Amino acid sequence: MQYDGLTKGIAVVFGGLTVVLTAVGLIINPAVLFLALMFGVSTYFMYYHLSGKMAASLYERVERQAAQNTGNARRGGFGAGPREEWEPPRDGRRARRSHASQGGQRRRQRQRRQTAGDRQRRQRAQSSGPSPAEAYKRLGLDPDADQSTIKRAYREKVKEVHPDTDSGSETEFKQVQAAYETLTDD
């Protein structure tokens, strides 16, 4: 899971609040025990989720339902049930696909699409933007300027031509941005 650390931190805070509210409820006002109970339940569900037990039990229920529907829990197919072999996550980690799944093939296809898209974006950026010589001229720099000088000149030029200033122009601003993008590696 992407936010395990955040969830764990919230669970610890809720656990602490449960302890404090339980003590306050026992000592001062028993009505506070209801609030302590709510925080305790929330803490338990967060722990249950982080331990991976929630995903495992959910998947086991899906498999049982699929077995009732089709008579074969491993087959999957139409309706509820697994589409490929699956192991419940251990220690809150994500489940791994089996060798029979198409995960590797999908990942390779996604990478090919991304690299093709990156190539197209670079070509568009190169064809639509100014040449390096024009970019240096637009920023008022020598062709041997380093990255920090380019950045400093860009910031100064942007302050001059920004559309929100009195002497600013949106087209000049876009031209300065395009020149900066041409000269930087970002």
DRENSE-76891 format. One line per 3 residues: number of its first residue (from 0); their letters; for each residue x negated, y negated, z negated of N, C-alpha, C. Coordinates in steps of 0.05 Angstrom, whole numbers, plus 32768, in hexadecimal, padded with zeros to 4 digits. Each point is the difference from the previous one (the first is absolute). Layout:
REM DRENSE-76891
NUM	A	X Y Z X Y Z X Y Z  ...
***
This chain:
REM DRENSE-76891
0	MQY	7FEF 8018 8000 8011 7FE8 8000 7FEE 7FE7 8000  800A 7FEC 800D 7FF0 7FE8 8004 7FFD 7FF0 7FE6  8014 7FFF 7FEF 7FFF 7FEF 7FE8 7FFE 8010 7FE6
3	DGL	7FF0 8015 8000 7FFD 8010 7FE8 7FF6 7FF0 7FE8  7FEB 7FF0 8005 7FF5 7FF0 7FEB 8014 7FEC 7FF4  800F 7FF3 8011 8014 7FED 7FF7 8016 800F 7FF0
6	TKG	8009 8016 800A 8015 800F 7FF2 7FF6 800A 7FE5  7FE7 8009 8000 7FF4 800A 7FE7 7FFE 7FE9 7FEB  7FF8 7FE8 8009 7FFF 7FE9 7FEF 801B 7FF8 7FF4
9	IAV	8014 8000 8011 801B 7FFA 7FF7 800A 8015 7FEC  7FFA 8019 8006 8008 8016 7FED 7FF3 7FFC 7FE5  7FE6 7FF8 8000 7FF2 7FFC 7FE6 800E 7FE8 7FF1
12	VFG	8006 7FEB 800E 800D 7FE9 7FF3 801B 8008 7FF6  8010 800F 800F 801A 8009 7FF7 7FFD 8012 7FE8  7FEC 8012 8000 7FFB 8011 7FE9 7FFA 7FF0 7FE7
15	GLT	7FF0 7FEC 8003 7FFA 7FEE 7FE9 8018 7FF2 7FF6  8010 7FF6 8013 8019 7FF3 7FF8 8013 8014 7FF1  8000 8018 8009 8011 8015 7FF3 7FF8 8003 7FE3
18	VVL	7FE6 8002 7FFC 7FF6 8004 7FE4 8006 7FE8 7FEF  7FFB 7FE8 800A 8005 7FE8 7FF1 801E 7FFD 7FFA  8010 8004 8014 801D 7FFC 7FFC 800B 8015 7FED
21	TAV	7FF5 8019 8001 8009 8014 7FEE 7FFA 7FF8 7FE3  7FE7 7FF6 7FFC 7FF9 7FF7 7FE5 8012 7FE9 7FF7  8005 7FED 8012 8011 7FE9 7FF8 801C 800A 7FFB
24	GLI	800A 8013 8010 801B 800B 7FFB 8002 800F 7FE6  7FEC 800E 7FF8 8001 800F 7FE7 7FFD 7FED 7FE8  7FF1 7FEB 8003 7FFA 7FEF 7FE9 8015 7FE9 7FFE
27	INP	8006 7FF3 8016 8011 7FE8 7FFE 801D 8004 8009  8004 8009 8019 801B 8001 800A 8003 801A 8011  8011 8012 7FF8 8004 8019 800F 800B 7FFC 801C
30	AVL	800B 7FE9 8006 800B 7FFB 801B 7FE9 7FFF 8015  7FE8 7FF9 7FF7 7FE9 7FFE 8012 7FF8 801C 800A  8008 8014 7FF2 7FF9 801C 8008 800B 8007 801C
33	FLA	8017 7FF4 8006 800B 8005 801B 7FED 7FF5 8016  7FF5 7FE9 7FFC 7FED 7FF4 8012 7FE7 8011 8001  7FF7 800A 7FE9 7FE8 8012 8000 8006 8019 800F
36	LMF	8018 800B 7FFE 8007 8018 800F 7FFF 7FFB 801E  8009 7FE9 8009 7FFF 7FFA 801D 7FE4 7FFE 800A  7FEE 7FF3 7FF1 7FE4 7FFF 8008 7FF3 801B 7FFF
39	GVS	8008 8011 7FEC 7FF5 801B 7FFE 8008 8011 8019  8019 7FFE 8008 800A 800F 8017 7FF1 7FF6 8019  7FFD 7FE6 8003 7FF1 7FF5 8017 7FE3 800A 8000
42	TYF	7FF4 8001 7FE9 7FE4 8009 7FFE 7FFE 801E 8008  8014 8010 7FF7 8000 801C 8007 8002 8004 801E  8012 7FF2 800D 8004 8003 801D 7FE7 7FF7 800F
45	MYY	7FF3 7FEB 7FF7 7FE7 7FF8 800D 7FEA 8016 7FFD  7FFE 800B 7FE8 7FED 8016 7FFC 8007 8018 8012  8019 8007 8001 800A 8016 8010 7FF9 7FFC 801D
48	HLS	8003 7FE8 800A 7FF9 7FF9 801B 7FE2 8001 8005  7FF1 7FF4 7FEE 7FE3 8000 8004 7FF3 801B 7FFE  800C 8012 7FF1 7FF4 801B 7FFD 8005 8011 8019
51	GKM	8011 7FF8 8011 8006 800F 8018 8016 8014 7FFC  800A 8002 7FE8 8015 8014 7FFA 801A 7FF9 800E  8005 7FE6 8002 8019 7FF7 800D 8001 8009 801D
54	AAS	7FEA 7FFB 800F 8000 8008 801C 8001 801E 8003  7FF2 800F 7FEF 8001 801D 8002 801C 800B 7FFB  800D 7FF6 7FEB 801B 800A 7FFA 8014 7FF8 8016
57	LYE	7FFD 7FE8 800A 8012 7FF8 8016 7FFC 8012 8018  7FE7 8006 8007 7FFB 8011 8017 8009 801C 7FFC  7FFD 800A 7FE7 800A 801B 7FFA 801E 8002 8004
60	RVE	800E 7FEA 7FF7 801D 8000 8004 8008 8000 801E  7FF1 7FF1 800F 8005 7FFF 801D 7FFB 801B 800C  7FEB 800E 7FF8 7FFA 801B 800A 8016 8013 7FF9
63	RQA	800A 7FFF 7FE6 8016 8011 7FF8 8019 7FFC 8011  8006 7FE6 8004 8017 7FF9 8010 7FFD 800A 801D  7FE8 7FFE 800B 7FFB 8009 801B 8003 801F 8001
66	AQN	7FF7 800D 7FEB 8002 801D 7FFF 801D 8009 8000  8010 7FF1 7FF1 801D 8006 7FFF 800D 7FFB 801B  7FF7 7FEB 800E 800D 7FF8 8019 7FF7 8013 8017
69	TGN	7FE7 8007 8001 7FF6 800F 8016 7FF7 801D 7FFA  7FFD 8006 7FE6 7FF7 801A 7FF8 7FE2 8003 8001  7FF2 7FEB 8008 7FE2 8001 8001 7FF5 7FE5 7FF8
72	ARR	7FF5 7FFE 7FE8 7FF6 7FE7 7FF5 7FE8 7FF5 8010  7FF0 8011 800C 7FE8 7FF7 800D 8004 7FF7 801D  8016 8007 800C 8004 7FFB 801C 8006 7FE2 8005
75	GGF	8010 7FF4 7FEF 8008 7FE4 8005 8014 8000 8017  7FFD 7FED 8012 8012 7FFF 8017 8015 7FEB 7FFD  8017 8006 800B 8016 7FEC 8000 800B 7FFD 7FE4
78	GAG	8004 7FE7 7FF7 800C 7FFB 7FE6 7FEA 7FFC 7FEB  8008 8002 7FE7 7FEE 7FFC 7FEA 7FEB 8016 7FFF  7FE8 7FF9 7FF8 7FEC 8014 7FFC 7FE5 7FF7 800C
81	PRE	7FEC 800F 7FF9 7FE5 7FF8 8009 7FFD 8004 801E  7FF0 7FEE 800C 7FFA 8002 801D 7FE5 800E 8004  7FF0 8001 7FEC 7FE6 800D 8002 7FF8 800B 7FE5
84	EWE	7FEB 800F 7FFF 7FF7 800A 7FE6 7FF8 7FE8 7FEF  8005 8002 7FE6 7FFA 7FEA 7FEE 7FFA 800A 7FE5  7FEC 7FF4 7FF3 7FFA 8007 7FE5 8007 7FE8 7FEE
87	PPR	800D 8004 7FE9 8006 7FEA 7FEF 7FE6 7FF2 7FF7  8000 7FE6 7FFC 7FE8 7FF2 7FF9 7FF6 8009 7FE4  7FE6 8000 7FFE 7FF4 8007 7FE6 7FF5 7FE6 7FF3
90	DGR	8005 7FFD 7FE7 7FF6 7FE9 7FF1 8008 7FE5 800C  8018 7FFE 800B 8009 7FE7 800B 7FF5 7FF9 801B  7FF0 8012 800C 7FF4 7FFA 801A 8013 8007 8016
93	RAR	7FFC 7FF5 8017 8011 8006 8017 7FFD 801D 8009  8015 800B 800B 7FFF 801B 800A 7FF1 8000 801A  7FF3 8017 8006 7FF1 8003 8018 800F 8011 8014
96	RSH	7FFF 7FFA 8019 800D 8010 8014 7FF0 8019 8005  800E 8015 8008 7FF2 8019 8007 7FF4 7FFE 801B  7FF0 8014 8007 7FF4 8001 801A 8014 8002 8017
99	ASQ	8017 800B 7FF9 8015 8004 8015 800E 7FE6 8007  7FFC 7FEB 7FF0 800E 7FE7 8005 7FF3 7FF1 8016  800E 7FEB 8009 7FF6 7FF0 8016 7FF2 7FE6 7FF5
102	GGQ	7FFA 7FFF 7FE7 7FF5 7FE7 7FF4 7FE7 7FF6 800D  7FED 8012 8006 7FE7 7FF7 800D 8005 7FF6 801C  8011 800D 800E 8006 7FF7 801B 800E 7FE5 8000
105	RRR	8012 7FFC 7FEE 800E 7FE6 7FFE 7FEC 7FEA 7FF9  7FEE 8006 7FED 7FEC 7FEC 7FF8 7FEE 7FF8 8017  7FF7 8014 8010 7FF0 7FF9 8018 800F 7FEF 8014
108	QRQ	801A 8007 8004 8010 7FF0 8013 8003 7FE3 7FF6  8004 7FFD 7FE6 8003 7FE5 7FF4 7FE6 7FF1 8004  7FE9 800D 7FFB 7FE6 7FF2 8003 7FFC 7FF8 801D
111	RRQ	8007 8011 8013 7FFD 7FF9 801C 8012 7FE8 8007  8018 7FFF 7FF6 8012 7FEA 8005 7FF4 7FE6 7FF4  7FF6 8002 7FE8 7FF4 7FE9 7FF3 7FE8 7FF5 800F
114	TAG	7FEE 8012 8008 7FE9 7FF6 800F 8008 7FF4 801A  8014 800C 800E 8009 7FF4 8019 800C 7FE5 7FFB  800F 7FFD 7FEB 800C 7FE6 7FF9 7FEA 7FEC 7FF9
117	DRQ	7FEC 8008 7FF1 7FEA 7FEE 7FF9 7FF2 7FF7 8019  7FFB 8012 8013 7FF3 7FF9 801A 8011 7FEB 800E  801A 8004 8002 8011 7FED 800E 8000 7FE5 7FF2
120	RRQ	8001 8000 7FE5 7FFF 7FE7 7FF2 7FE6 7FF1 8005  7FE9 800E 8000 7FE7 7FF3 8005 7FFF 7FF5 801C  800A 800F 8014 8000 7FF6 801B 8011 7FE7 8003
123	RAQ	8018 8000 7FF3 8011 7FE9 8001 7FF2 7FE8 7FF3  7FF3 8005 7FE8 7FF2 7FEA 7FF2 7FE9 7FF5 8011  7FF2 8012 800E 7FEA 7FF7 8010 800A 7FF1 8018
126	SSG	8015 8009 800D 8009 7FF3 8018 800F 7FE6 7FFB  800E 7FFE 7FE9 8010 7FE9 7FFB 7FF0 7FEA 7FF2  7FEB 8007 7FF2 7FF1 7FEC 7FF1 7FEA 7FF3 8010
129	PSP	7FF4 7FEB 7FF5 7FEA 7FF2 800E 7FE7 8011 8001  7FEF 7FFA 8013 7FE6 800E 8001 7FEF 7FF7 7FE8  7FEB 800F 7FFA 7FEF 7FF7 7FE9 7FF5 7FE4 8004
132	AEA	7FF8 7FFA 8019 7FF5 7FE5 8005 8014 7FEA 7FFB  8019 8005 8009 8016 7FED 7FFB 8006 7FFE 7FE3  7FFF 8016 7FF1 8006 8000 7FE4 7FEB 7FF0 7FF1
135	YKR	7FE6 8004 8006 7FEB 7FF0 7FF3 8005 7FE2 8005  8007 7FFA 8019 8004 7FE4 8008 8018 7FF4 7FF0  8016 8010 7FFE 8018 7FF7 7FF2 7FFA 7FFA 7FE3
138	LGL	7FEF 8010 7FF4 7FF9 7FFB 7FE3 7FE9 7FED 7FFD  7FF4 7FF8 8016 7FE9 7FED 7FFE 7FE7 800D 7FF6  7FFA 8018 8008 7FE9 800F 7FF6 7FED 8007 8016
141	DPD	7FE7 8006 7FF8 7FED 800C 8012 8004 801D 8002  7FFA 800D 8017 8004 801D 8003 7FF0 8011 7FED  7FEC 7FF6 7FF2 7FF1 8010 7FED 800A 7FFD 7FE3
144	ADQ	8018 7FF5 7FFC 800B 7FFC 7FE5 8006 801B 7FF3  7FFB 8002 7FE6 8006 8019 7FF2 801D 7FFF 7FF6  8009 8016 7FF4 801C 8003 7FF7 8009 7FEB 7FEC
147	STI	7FEE 7FF9 7FED 8008 7FED 7FEB 8003 7FE4 800C  7FEF 7FF9 8014 8002 7FE6 800D 801A 7FFF 8011  8006 8016 800D 8019 8002 800F 8018 7FFC 7FEE
150	KRA	8000 800D 7FE9 8016 7FFE 7FED 8003 7FE3 7FF6  7FE9 7FF4 7FF9 8000 7FE5 7FF5 800B 7FEC 8016  7FF7 8003 8019 8009 7FEF 8015 801E 8004 8006
153	YRE	8009 8019 7FFE 801C 8006 8004 8011 7FF2 7FEB  7FF8 8002 7FE7 800F 7FF3 7FEB 8002 7FE2 8003  7FEA 7FF3 8008 8000 7FE4 8004 8012 7FF8 8017
156	KVK	7FFE 800F 8016 8010 7FFA 8018 801E 8004 7FFB  8006 8015 7FF1 801C 8005 7FF9 800C 7FEA 7FF0  7FF0 7FF5 7FED 800A 7FE9 7FF0 8006 7FE8 8012
159	EVH	7FF1 7FFC 8015 8004 7FEA 8012 8019 8003 8012  8004 8018 800A 8015 8005 8014 8019 800D 7FF6  8002 8005 7FE6 8017 800E 7FF6 8019 7FF0 8005
162	PDT	8016 800E 8009 8019 7FF2 8007 800C 7FF0 7FE9  7FFA 8006 7FE8 800C 7FF1 7FE9 7FF2 7FE5 7FFB  7FE9 7FFB 800D 7FF2 7FE7 7FFD 800B 7FEC 8014
165	DSG	7FF9 7FE6 7FFC 800A 7FEB 8012 7FF5 8003 801C  7FE6 8007 8002 7FF4 8002 801B 8000 801C 800A  800E 8012 7FF3 7FFF 801D 8007 8011 8007 8018
168	SET	7FFA 8017 800C 800F 8009 8017 8001 801F 7FFE  8018 800A 8006 8003 801D 7FFE 7FF0 800F 8015  7FFF 7FF5 8018 7FF1 800E 8015 7FE2 7FFF 7FFA
171	EFK	7FF5 7FEA 7FF6 7FE4 7FFF 7FF9 7FFA 8013 7FE9  8013 8001 7FED 7FFD 8012 7FE9 7FFE 801D 800A  8011 8008 8013 7FFF 801C 800A 7FE7 8005 8010
174	QVQ	7FF6 7FEC 800E 7FE7 8003 800F 7FE9 8003 7FED  7FFF 7FF2 7FEA 7FEB 8003 7FED 8001 801B 7FF3  8018 800A 7FFA 8003 801B 7FF5 7FF6 8015 8013
177	AAY	8008 7FFD 801A 7FF7 8013 8014 7FE2 8000 8003  7FF4 7FE9 7FFF 7FE3 7FFE 8002 7FF2 800E 7FE8  800B 7FFC 7FE8 7FF5 800D 7FE9 8003 801E 8001
180	ETL	8017 800A 8009 8004 801C 8003 7FEE 800D 8015  7FF9 7FF0 8015 7FEE 800A 8014 7FE4 8004 7FF4  7FF8 7FEE 7FEF 7FE4 8000 7FF6 7FFC 8011 7FE7
183	TDD	8015 8007 7FF2 7FFC 8011 7FE8 8005 801D 8006  7FF6 8011 7FEE 8003 801C 8003 8019 800B 7FF3  8010 7FEF 7FF3 8017 8009 7FF1 8014 800E 8011
***
